[in-house]
Amino acid sequence: MPASFNIRKLTNPTDEELDKGAKTLAESFHYMIFRDALLDDPTLVQALMRAHITTAVYGGEVYYAESSSGDVLGVAVWFGPKQLFRDTEGQRQAGWNQLMERLDQKSQDWWKYFNDLYNDAAEKAFGAGAKVAAYHLQMFGVIPERHRQGIGRALIEFVEAKAKAINVDLCLESLGPEDLVTHMIDLYGGMGFTLKGTDDFKACSGMDCKFAFLWKNTTKDA
């Protein structure tokens, strides 16, 4: 049997804790997520993951699933009601702006295109104001060798319990090539999420990709 794990909220993290979580997220995506928009540099993939964590530490919530020896097995980056990723200058200065400064103009232009499209598509799929009223899962990953051991589900259920306590729902997005997104829709469907809509976008490489927007009702009157 695999070793057990514990889930904890990340508060006042050290640089070492931030780096461990960023590495876990990067590994969970095999250092490929958004890589074409990050100069094809795996170190920038890890920097992007770190920026997600630091932004949420500043204005959101981060949860680590850890082994008994302190290894970070999975990470979930959440934004609760009235919070959004990169929504304030303080959030952006917590790592995002510094990452963008390391990119060339083409990559910076793509990120502006992507973020604007992503925000508009989410608002359309979920409904006006729905996302910011919910608990939103912004980034989420488990190291590959610990897949199918309940870690990802536990990270979601940990915050789902908090959401139920304050009578709000959960939402998330999946993105990438169509076959991957189709698989993720099925995976999240097994956790009770329903598809609210899809949209198309172009990766920085020019590849055709899709967004999927998923919602889980947790409120008492759902």
C-alpha positions as CSV (number, residue, x, y, z in Angstrom):
1,M,0.0,0.0,0.0
2,P,1.3,3.5,-0.8
3,A,2.2,5.7,2.2
4,S,-0.6,7.8,3.5
5,F,-0.8,11.6,3.0
6,N,-2.0,14.6,4.8
7,I,-3.5,17.8,3.3
8,R,-2.6,21.2,4.7
9,K,-3.2,24.8,3.8
10,L,0.0,26.6,2.8
11,T,0.5,29.7,5.0
12,N,3.6,31.9,5.3
13,P,5.6,29.5,3.1
14,T,9.4,29.4,2.9
15,D,11.1,29.6,-0.5
16,E,11.8,25.9,-0.1
17,E,8.1,25.1,0.3
18,L,7.2,27.2,-2.7
19,D,9.9,25.6,-4.8
20,K,8.7,22.1,-3.8
21,G,5.1,22.8,-4.7
22,A,6.1,24.4,-8.0
23,K,8.2,21.3,-8.8
24,T,5.3,19.0,-8.0
25,L,3.0,20.9,-10.3
26,A,5.5,21.1,-13.1
27,E,6.2,17.3,-12.8
28,S,2.5,16.6,-12.8
29,F,2.3,18.1,-16.3
30,H,5.6,16.6,-17.4
31,Y,7.0,20.1,-17.7
32,M,4.9,20.6,-20.8
33,I,2.0,22.8,-19.7
34,F,2.1,26.2,-21.6
35,R,5.7,25.4,-22.6
36,D,5.3,26.8,-26.1
37,A,4.4,30.1,-24.5
38,L,7.4,30.0,-22.2
39,L,10.3,29.9,-24.7
40,D,10.2,26.1,-24.6
41,D,12.1,26.4,-21.3
42,P,11.2,23.8,-18.6
43,T,12.6,26.1,-15.9
44,L,10.0,28.7,-16.9
45,V,7.3,26.1,-16.7
46,Q,8.3,25.6,-13.0
47,A,8.4,29.4,-12.6
48,L,4.8,29.6,-13.9
49,M,3.7,27.0,-11.4
50,R,5.5,29.0,-8.6
51,A,3.7,32.2,-9.8
52,H,0.4,30.4,-9.4
53,I,1.2,29.4,-5.9
54,T,2.6,32.7,-4.8
55,T,-0.3,34.6,-6.3
56,A,-2.8,32.4,-4.4
57,V,-0.8,32.7,-1.1
58,Y,-1.2,36.5,-1.5
59,G,-4.9,36.4,-2.5
60,G,-6.3,32.9,-2.6
61,E,-5.7,29.5,-1.0
62,V,-3.1,26.8,-1.7
63,Y,-3.3,23.2,-0.4
64,Y,-0.5,20.6,-0.4
65,A,-0.9,16.9,-0.1
66,E,2.2,15.7,1.6
67,S,3.7,12.3,2.5
68,S,4.7,11.5,6.0
69,S,8.3,12.4,5.0
70,G,7.2,15.8,3.8
71,D,7.3,15.2,0.1
72,V,4.7,17.3,-1.8
73,L,2.6,14.7,-3.7
74,G,-0.1,17.1,-5.0
75,V,-1.0,20.8,-5.1
76,A,-4.3,22.6,-5.5
77,V,-4.5,26.3,-6.1
78,W,-7.9,27.8,-5.3
79,F,-9.5,31.2,-5.3
80,G,-12.5,31.6,-3.1
81,P,-15.6,33.8,-3.4
82,K,-14.7,37.4,-4.4
83,Q,-11.2,36.3,-5.4
84,L,-9.8,35.7,-8.9
85,F,-6.4,34.8,-10.2
86,R,-4.3,37.9,-11.0
87,D,-7.2,40.1,-10.1
88,T,-5.2,42.7,-8.1
89,E,-1.9,44.4,-8.6
90,G,-0.7,42.8,-5.4
91,Q,-1.4,39.4,-6.8
92,R,0.3,40.2,-10.1
93,Q,3.4,41.5,-8.3
94,A,3.6,38.3,-6.3
95,G,5.3,36.5,-9.2
96,W,3.2,36.9,-12.4
97,N,4.7,40.2,-13.5
98,Q,8.2,39.0,-12.8
99,L,7.6,35.9,-15.0
100,M,6.2,37.9,-17.9
101,E,9.3,40.1,-17.8
102,R,11.4,37.1,-18.7
103,L,9.5,36.4,-21.9
104,D,9.9,37.8,-25.4
105,Q,7.3,40.1,-27.0
106,K,5.6,37.3,-28.9
107,S,5.1,35.3,-25.8
108,Q,3.9,38.3,-23.8
109,D,1.4,39.1,-26.6
110,W,0.1,35.6,-26.6
111,W,-0.4,35.6,-22.8
112,K,-2.5,38.8,-23.1
113,Y,-4.6,37.2,-25.9
114,F,-5.0,34.0,-23.9
115,N,-5.9,35.6,-20.6
116,D,-8.5,38.0,-22.2
117,L,-10.1,35.1,-24.1
118,Y,-10.0,32.8,-21.0
119,N,-11.8,35.4,-18.8
120,D,-14.4,36.2,-21.4
121,A,-15.1,32.5,-22.2
122,A,-15.4,31.6,-18.5
123,E,-17.9,34.4,-17.9
124,K,-19.9,33.2,-20.9
125,A,-19.9,29.6,-19.8
126,F,-20.6,30.0,-16.1
127,G,-22.8,33.1,-16.3
128,A,-22.1,36.6,-15.3
129,G,-20.5,36.8,-11.8
130,A,-20.8,33.1,-11.2
131,K,-17.1,32.3,-11.1
132,V,-16.2,35.0,-8.7
133,A,-19.0,33.8,-6.4
134,A,-17.7,30.2,-6.3
135,Y,-14.6,28.4,-5.2
136,H,-12.5,28.2,-8.3
137,L,-9.8,25.6,-8.9
138,Q,-7.1,27.5,-10.8
139,M,-4.3,25.0,-10.9
140,F,-4.1,21.4,-9.8
141,G,-1.7,18.5,-10.1
142,V,-0.4,15.3,-8.6
143,I,3.0,13.7,-9.4
144,P,2.6,11.0,-12.0
145,E,3.8,8.1,-9.8
146,R,1.0,8.9,-7.3
147,H,-1.9,9.0,-9.7
148,R,-5.0,6.9,-9.0
149,Q,-4.3,6.9,-5.3
150,G,-7.1,9.3,-4.2
151,I,-4.8,12.3,-3.8
152,G,-6.4,14.5,-6.4
153,R,-9.9,13.7,-5.2
154,A,-8.9,14.4,-1.6
155,L,-7.5,17.8,-2.6
156,I,-10.8,18.7,-4.2
157,E,-13.0,17.3,-1.5
158,F,-11.0,19.2,1.2
159,V,-12.1,22.5,-0.3
160,E,-15.5,21.2,-1.2
161,A,-16.3,20.7,2.5
162,K,-15.3,24.4,3.0
163,A,-17.5,25.5,0.1
164,K,-20.5,23.5,1.5
165,A,-20.1,25.2,4.8
166,I,-20.5,28.6,3.3
167,N,-23.1,27.5,0.7
168,V,-21.1,28.1,-2.5
169,D,-20.3,25.9,-5.5
170,L,-17.1,24.8,-7.2
171,C,-15.9,25.5,-10.7
172,L,-12.8,24.8,-12.8
173,E,-11.5,24.8,-16.3
174,S,-9.6,22.2,-18.4
175,L,-7.6,23.2,-21.5
176,G,-5.4,21.8,-24.2
177,P,-5.8,19.6,-27.3
178,E,-9.3,18.3,-27.8
179,D,-8.6,14.7,-26.9
180,L,-7.0,15.7,-23.6
181,V,-9.8,18.0,-22.7
182,T,-12.4,15.2,-23.5
183,H,-10.5,12.9,-21.2
184,M,-10.5,15.5,-18.4
185,I,-14.2,16.2,-18.8
186,D,-14.7,12.5,-18.1
187,L,-12.3,12.5,-15.2
188,Y,-13.9,15.5,-13.5
189,G,-17.4,14.1,-14.3
190,G,-16.5,11.2,-12.0
191,M,-16.0,13.8,-9.2
192,G,-19.4,15.3,-9.8
193,F,-18.5,18.2,-12.1
194,T,-20.8,18.9,-15.1
195,L,-19.8,20.6,-18.3
196,K,-21.1,24.1,-18.7
197,G,-19.5,25.0,-22.0
198,T,-16.5,24.9,-24.3
199,D,-14.5,27.3,-26.4
200,D,-11.6,27.3,-28.8
201,F,-8.3,29.0,-28.7
202,K,-4.9,29.0,-30.4
203,A,-1.8,27.9,-28.5
204,C,1.3,30.0,-28.8
205,S,2.6,27.4,-31.2
206,G,-0.5,27.9,-33.4
207,M,-2.1,24.5,-32.4
208,D,-5.9,24.4,-32.2
209,C,-6.9,23.9,-28.5
210,K,-10.0,23.9,-26.4
211,F,-11.3,25.2,-23.1
212,A,-13.8,23.2,-21.1
213,F,-15.7,24.9,-18.2
214,L,-17.0,22.6,-15.4
215,W,-19.2,23.3,-12.4
216,K,-20.1,21.3,-9.3
217,N,-23.2,22.2,-7.2
218,T,-22.5,21.9,-3.5
219,T,-25.1,24.4,-2.2
220,K,-27.8,23.1,0.0
221,D,-30.6,24.1,-2.4
222,A,-28.9,22.6,-5.5
